[in-house]
Amino acid sequence: MEKQNTLYLIDGSAYIHRAYHAIRSLSNSKGLPTNAAFGFTRMLIKLFKDKSPEYSAIFFDAKGPTFRHEIFK
């Protein structure tokens, strides 16, 4: 049996939202919040280290209202 390649599709908007709320009070020396960028990067590193997918793609919501606005009014 031939080995099948693994593809991970990552909801980047959800990852950033989750990272933003999971890590509080993290900012750089000028006070710019860095919690979302740090958490997002750490989650990706952990995913790739633990699962080692052959392929991956990250997608983000388009600018403006999306289906999420309809679901969660």
DAMOMO-V227813 format. One record per pair of residues at least 24 apart in sequence whose C-alpha atoms are under 8 Angstrom apart, sorted by sequence separation. I is the first residue (numbers start at 0). J is the second residue. If there is no record, write none. Layout:
BEGIN
I:J  I:J
END
This chain:
BEGIN
15:39  14:39  14:42  7:52  6:52  9:55  11:57  12:58  5:52  6:53  7:54  8:55  9:56  10:57  11:58  12:59  4:52  5:53  6:54  7:55  8:56  9:57  10:58  11:59  12:60  4:53  5:54  6:55  7:56  8:57  9:58  10:59  4:54  6:56  8:58
END
